[in-house]
Amino acid sequence: MPSRPITIVIAAALEALVGLAAAVGGLYSLFNTVTGRASELTSALSLTALGLGVGALLVFVARGLWQLRDWARTPVFVTQIFLAVVAYYMFTSGQYLYGAVLLVVAVCASAAVLSPPTTAALFPEERGK
């Protein structure tokens, strides 16, 4: 197995971090539902399922990237596009700190997953062309 460049380590770690944040959001929604703080039960349970499902999927993709699976590159990059959109809406709603954190994560993970060392590690057959 080829060596794992630092850019893949960074991209996989940031993707896993985003996945864990989504799962924590789902667990928070579940906590609010169980304790009776949720205003609408159906929405809260849907949000719980969405948060936990997306979190699990993103951690799965991060694991794929960590294992140098070439299929994982696209979902990691698409995640960062969605994260940048969320950051934009955080900025427009006056939540500048959260927006800045999300934007920094999106830019760093995008740069890491699209960098030449990542490309060389994920697609070694392309190196000879």
C-alpha positions in Angstrom: 0.0 0.0 0.0 1.4 3.4 -0.9 2.3 5.8 1.9 -0.3 8.2 3.1 0.6 11.9 2.6 -0.2 14.5 5.2 -2.8 16.0 2.9 -4.9 12.9 3.1 -4.5 12.8 6.9 -5.8 16.4 7.0 -8.7 15.9 4.6 -9.8 12.6 6.3 -9.5 14.2 9.8 -11.6 17.2 8.8 -14.2 15.1 7.0 -14.5 12.9 10.1 -14.8 16.0 12.3 -17.7 17.3 10.2 -19.3 13.9 10.4 -18.9 13.8 14.2 -20.4 17.3 14.4 -23.4 16.1 12.4 -23.8 13.1 14.7 -23.5 15.3 17.8 -26.3 17.5 16.4 -28.4 14.5 15.9 -27.8 13.3 19.4 -28.6 16.8 20.7 -31.9 16.7 18.8 -32.6 13.2 20.3 -31.8 14.5 23.8 -34.3 17.4 23.3 -36.9 15.0 22.1 -36.5 12.6 25.1 -36.5 15.4 27.6 -39.6 17.0 26.1 -38.0 20.2 24.9 -38.7 19.6 21.3 -41.7 21.6 20.0 -42.7 19.1 17.4 -42.0 15.4 17.8 -42.0 14.4 14.1 -39.5 17.1 13.1 -37.2 16.4 16.0 -37.1 12.7 15.2 -36.5 13.4 11.6 -33.7 15.8 12.5 -32.2 13.1 14.8 -32.3 10.5 12.0 -30.8 12.9 9.5 -28.0 14.0 11.8 -27.0 10.5 12.8 -27.3 9.2 9.3 -25.3 12.0 7.7 -22.7 11.8 10.5 -22.3 8.0 9.9 -22.0 8.5 6.2 -19.4 11.3 6.5 -17.3 9.2 8.9 -17.5 6.3 6.4 -16.3 8.5 3.6 -13.4 9.8 5.8 -12.5 6.2 6.6 -12.5 5.5 2.8 -10.1 8.4 2.2 -7.9 7.3 5.1 -7.7 3.9 3.4 -6.7 5.5 0.2 -9.9 4.6 -1.7 -10.1 6.8 -4.8 -13.9 6.9 -4.7 -13.8 8.9 -1.4 -12.3 12.0 -3.0 -15.5 13.2 -4.7 -17.8 12.9 -1.6 -15.2 14.7 0.5 -15.0 17.6 -1.9 -18.8 17.7 -2.3 -19.1 17.9 1.5 -16.9 20.9 1.6 -19.0 22.7 -1.1 -22.1 22.1 1.1 -20.1 23.3 4.2 -19.2 26.5 2.3 -22.8 27.1 1.5 -23.8 26.7 5.2 -20.9 29.1 6.1 -22.3 31.7 3.7 -25.7 31.5 5.4 -24.1 31.7 8.8 -22.4 34.9 7.7 -25.7 36.4 6.3 -27.5 35.6 9.6 -24.8 37.4 11.6 -23.2 34.3 13.1 -19.7 35.3 11.9 -17.6 33.1 14.2 -19.4 29.9 13.2 -19.4 30.9 9.6 -15.7 31.6 9.7 -14.9 28.2 11.3 -17.0 26.4 8.7 -15.4 28.3 5.9 -11.9 27.6 7.2 -12.6 23.9 7.5 -14.2 23.8 4.0 -11.2 25.6 2.4 -8.6 23.5 4.2 -10.2 20.2 3.5 -10.8 21.1 -0.2 -7.2 22.2 -0.6 -6.0 19.0 1.0 -8.2 16.6 -1.0 -7.4 18.3 -4.3 -3.7 18.7 -3.7 -1.1 17.0 -5.9 0.1 14.6 -3.1 -3.4 13.4 -2.6 -4.0 12.9 -6.3 -0.7 11.0 -6.6 -1.6 8.7 -3.6 -5.2 8.0 -4.8 -4.4 7.7 -8.5 -0.9 6.2 -8.8 -1.6 4.9 -12.3 -2.1 8.5 -13.6 1.5 9.4 -12.5 3.1 7.6 -15.4 1.0 9.4 -18.1 
